């Protein structure tokens, strides 16, 4: 039964590899068109589906690769679905460590020593005498310069308490400024109704997210705007930038992919195209 499963996987992989070669594409060129890692396509062509993770990811990769190469996705998916799964009974199990039986007694002994040490420390700790509370300092009256007229009241300014440092002026303003969002910071929320490849980079080229997202999942990212975004299945992705919805308009390609730049104000613009390995 395992040999039949391997034969089905290799048959699918050989069929995909032959279709790619007939179109004159290398693995790197095909990976660039699908916005995936070249190792994903190598795993599909060699029938190593176990390296792709869960079943939903395997079917998503298989469908998109078949569409790119002109192969019927339903037919390949049906062949993959009828192939037997891996034999989980052959997964090696780790034998229990023979020395593990000594761990519990050792922990008990250590706990006893720790309790005895704590008890000795509490018993030998010298008593702390209560200190009298310092009387409140009187409020000194500071007279405003030039206020010598009869009937004018002097302004009362409390003296600082001993051991208490007065906060410098502007402390609260500085704290409020620090808690505010940094200029150019963008908070992008994504919700996925179906499987989709997604890549997000910030203004400095730092990768915030890259990979396949499962259906009914959501991700929230923060980075310096403008953000560069690549979606493999754009109609299945709903986006909000800083709480406001983002619409792609005519930026979605015929293969449902989209590549765009998103600034801090929520404006969307086409991303510059990246030349393929052959160009």
C-alpha positions as CSV (number, residue, x, y, z in Angstrom):
1,X,0.0,0.0,0.0
2,X,2.9,2.4,0.8
3,X,4.4,1.7,-2.6
4,X,1.1,2.7,-4.3
5,X,1.0,5.9,-2.4
6,X,4.6,6.7,-3.4
7,X,3.8,5.8,-7.0
8,X,0.8,8.2,-7.1
9,X,2.9,11.0,-5.6
10,X,5.8,10.5,-8.1
11,X,3.3,10.3,-11.0
12,X,1.8,13.7,-10.0
13,X,5.3,15.2,-9.6
14,X,6.5,13.8,-13.0
15,X,3.4,15.2,-14.7
16,X,4.0,18.7,-13.2
17,X,7.7,18.6,-14.1
18,X,7.0,17.6,-17.7
19,X,4.4,20.4,-18.1
20,X,6.9,22.9,-16.7
21,X,9.6,21.8,-19.1
22,X,7.3,21.9,-22.1
23,X,6.6,25.6,-21.2
24,X,10.3,26.3,-21.1
25,X,10.3,27.4,-17.4
26,X,12.8,26.8,-14.7
27,X,11.8,26.0,-11.2
28,X,12.9,29.5,-10.1
29,X,10.9,31.2,-12.8
30,X,7.8,29.3,-11.9
31,X,8.3,30.0,-8.2
32,X,8.6,33.8,-9.1
33,X,5.3,33.7,-11.0
34,X,3.5,32.0,-8.1
35,X,5.3,34.1,-5.4
36,X,6.4,30.9,-3.5
37,X,9.7,29.4,-2.4
38,X,11.4,27.3,-5.1
39,X,11.6,24.4,-2.5
40,X,7.8,24.2,-2.5
41,X,7.7,23.4,-6.3
42,X,10.6,21.0,-5.9
43,X,8.7,19.1,-3.3
44,X,5.6,18.9,-5.6
45,X,7.7,17.7,-8.5
46,X,9.4,15.0,-6.5
47,X,6.2,13.9,-4.8
48,X,7.5,14.9,-1.3
49,X,4.1,16.2,-0.2
50,X,4.8,15.6,3.5
51,X,7.3,18.5,3.4
52,X,4.5,20.9,2.6
53,X,2.6,20.5,5.9
54,X,-1.1,20.1,6.3
55,X,-3.5,18.8,3.6
56,X,-5.0,22.2,3.0
57,X,-1.5,23.6,2.1
58,X,-0.7,20.7,-0.2
59,X,-4.0,21.1,-2.1
60,X,-3.5,24.9,-2.4
61,X,0.0,24.6,-3.8
62,X,-1.1,21.7,-6.2
63,X,-4.0,23.7,-7.5
64,X,-2.0,26.9,-8.2
65,X,0.9,25.1,-9.8
66,X,-1.4,23.1,-12.0
67,X,-3.2,26.3,-13.2
68,X,0.1,27.9,-14.0
69,X,1.2,24.9,-16.1
70,X,-2.1,24.4,-17.8
71,X,-2.8,21.1,-16.1
72,X,-6.4,20.3,-14.9
73,X,-6.3,21.0,-11.1
74,X,-9.4,18.8,-10.3
75,X,-7.9,15.7,-11.9
76,X,-4.6,16.1,-10.0
77,X,-6.4,16.8,-6.7
78,X,-8.5,13.7,-7.2
79,X,-5.4,11.6,-7.7
80,X,-3.8,13.0,-4.6
81,X,-7.0,12.6,-2.6
82,X,-7.2,8.8,-3.4
83,X,-3.6,8.2,-2.5
84,X,-3.2,6.5,0.9
85,X,-1.8,8.6,3.7
86,X,1.4,7.9,5.5
87,X,1.7,5.0,7.9
88,X,1.8,6.6,11.3
89,X,2.4,3.3,13.0
90,X,6.0,3.4,11.7
91,X,6.9,6.6,13.4
92,X,9.7,5.7,15.9
93,X,8.8,6.3,19.5
94,X,11.4,7.5,22.0
95,X,12.1,4.9,24.7
96,X,11.8,6.2,28.2
97,X,15.0,7.2,29.9
98,X,16.2,4.7,32.5
99,X,17.5,7.5,34.7
100,X,14.2,9.4,34.7
101,X,13.1,7.4,37.8
102,X,15.7,9.2,39.8
103,X,14.5,12.7,38.9
104,X,11.4,12.8,41.1
105,X,13.3,11.7,44.3
106,X,16.0,14.2,43.6
107,X,13.5,17.0,43.2
108,X,11.8,16.1,46.5
109,X,15.2,16.2,48.3
110,X,16.0,19.6,46.8
111,X,12.5,20.9,47.9
112,X,13.1,19.8,51.5
113,X,16.5,21.5,51.6
114,X,15.0,24.7,50.2
115,X,12.1,24.7,52.8
116,X,14.6,24.1,55.7
117,X,16.8,27.0,54.5
118,X,13.8,29.3,54.2
119,X,12.6,28.4,57.7
120,X,16.1,29.0,59.1
121,X,16.3,32.4,57.4
122,X,12.9,33.5,58.8
123,X,13.8,32.4,62.4
124,X,17.2,34.1,62.4
125,X,16.0,37.3,60.8
126,X,16.4,40.2,63.3
127,X,13.2,42.0,64.1
128,X,12.6,45.3,62.4
129,X,11.4,48.0,64.8
130,X,8.7,50.2,63.5
131,X,9.9,53.7,62.6
132,X,7.8,56.7,63.6
133,X,6.0,58.5,60.9
134,X,7.5,61.8,60.1
135,X,5.3,64.8,60.8
136,X,4.0,66.6,57.8
137,X,6.1,69.6,56.9
138,X,4.4,72.9,57.3
139,X,3.4,74.8,54.3
140,X,5.5,77.9,53.8
141,X,3.9,81.0,52.5
142,X,5.8,82.6,49.7
143,X,4.9,86.2,49.0
144,X,4.7,87.3,45.4
145,X,7.4,89.9,44.6
146,X,5.9,93.4,44.7
147,X,2.7,92.3,46.5
148,X,3.1,94.7,49.5
149,X,-0.3,96.3,49.4
150,X,-2.5,95.8,52.4
151,X,-5.1,93.1,52.0
152,X,-3.3,91.1,49.3
153,X,-2.9,87.4,50.2
154,X,0.5,85.7,49.8
155,X,0.6,82.5,47.6
156,X,1.0,79.4,49.6
157,X,3.5,76.9,48.1
158,X,3.9,73.5,49.8
159,X,7.5,72.5,50.5
160,X,8.6,69.1,49.2
161,X,8.5,66.2,51.6
162,X,11.8,64.6,52.7
163,X,12.9,61.8,50.4
164,X,10.4,62.8,47.7
165,X,11.8,64.2,44.4
166,X,9.7,66.7,42.6
167,X,8.9,65.7,39.0
168,X,10.4,68.1,36.4
169,X,8.1,70.3,34.4
170,X,6.8,68.7,31.2
171,X,7.0,65.1,32.5
172,X,3.3,64.4,31.8
173,X,3.6,65.9,28.3
174,X,6.7,63.8,27.5
175,X,4.9,60.6,28.6
176,X,1.9,61.5,26.5
177,X,4.1,62.1,23.5
178,X,6.0,58.8,24.0
179,X,2.7,56.8,24.1
180,X,1.5,58.3,20.8
181,X,2.1,56.3,17.6
182,X,5.4,57.1,15.8
183,X,5.0,59.0,12.5
184,X,4.7,56.8,9.4
185,X,3.8,53.7,11.5
186,X,1.1,51.5,9.8
187,X,-1.0,48.8,11.4
188,X,-2.3,46.4,8.8
189,X,-5.0,43.8,9.7
190,X,-5.7,40.9,7.2
191,X,-8.6,38.4,7.2
192,X,-8.5,35.3,4.9
193,X,-11.7,33.6,3.6
194,X,-9.6,31.1,1.6
195,X,-6.0,29.9,1.2
196,X,-3.7,32.7,0.0
197,X,0.0,33.3,-0.2
198,X,0.9,36.7,1.5
199,X,4.1,38.7,1.8
200,X,4.4,42.0,3.6
201,X,7.6,44.2,3.8
202,X,8.0,47.6,5.6
203,X,9.7,50.7,4.2
204,X,13.1,49.4,5.2
205,X,12.7,46.1,3.4
206,X,12.1,44.2,6.7
207,X,9.9,41.2,6.1
208,X,6.9,41.3,8.4
209,X,5.0,38.2,7.0
210,X,5.6,35.5,4.4
211,X,3.8,32.2,3.8
212,X,0.4,30.6,3.2
213,X,-2.5,31.7,5.4
214,X,-5.3,29.2,6.1
215,X,-9.0,30.0,5.6
216,X,-10.9,31.9,8.3
217,X,-7.6,33.1,9.8
218,X,-6.5,36.7,10.6
219,X,-3.2,38.5,11.1
220,X,-2.3,41.9,12.3
221,X,1.1,43.5,11.5
222,X,2.8,46.8,12.4
223,X,5.7,48.4,10.4
224,X,7.0,51.6,9.0
225,X,5.0,52.8,5.9
226,X,4.9,52.5,3.0
227,X,4.2,48.7,3.1
228,X,4.9,46.5,0.1
229,X,2.3,43.7,-0.1
230,X,2.1,40.6,-2.4
231,X,-1.1,38.5,-2.4
232,X,-1.5,35.2,-4.2
233,X,-5.3,35.1,-3.9
234,X,-6.4,38.7,-3.4
235,X,-10.2,38.2,-3.6
236,X,-9.9,36.0,-0.5
237,X,-8.2,38.7,1.6
238,X,-9.9,41.6,3.4
239,X,-7.6,44.4,4.7
240,X,-7.8,47.3,7.1
241,X,-5.0,49.9,7.6
242,X,-5.2,51.7,10.9
243,X,-8.8,50.7,11.2
244,X,-9.9,51.9,7.7
245,X,-10.7,49.4,4.9
246,X,-8.3,49.1,2.0
247,X,-9.6,48.5,-1.6
248,X,-7.4,47.3,-4.4
249,X,-9.6,48.5,-7.3
250,X,-8.0,47.4,-10.6
251,X,-4.8,46.1,-9.1
252,X,-5.9,42.5,-9.0
253,X,-4.5,40.4,-11.9
254,X,-6.3,37.8,-13.9
255,X,-4.7,35.0,-11.9
256,X,-6.1,36.7,-8.7
257,X,-2.7,37.8,-7.5
258,X,-1.9,41.4,-6.5
259,X,1.3,43.3,-5.9
260,X,1.0,46.8,-4.5
261,X,2.4,49.5,-2.2
262,X,0.3,50.9,0.7
263,X,1.2,54.2,2.4
264,X,0.3,55.4,5.9
265,X,-2.8,57.2,4.6
266,X,-4.3,54.0,3.1
267,X,-3.5,55.0,-0.6
268,X,-2.7,52.0,-2.8
269,X,-0.3,52.1,-5.8
270,X,1.0,49.3,-8.1
271,X,4.4,47.9,-6.9
272,X,7.3,48.0,-9.3
273,X,7.7,44.7,-11.0
274,X,10.7,42.5,-10.0
275,X,12.5,40.8,-13.0
276,X,12.5,37.0,-13.0
277,X,15.7,34.9,-12.8
278,X,15.8,34.6,-16.6
279,X,15.3,38.4,-17.2
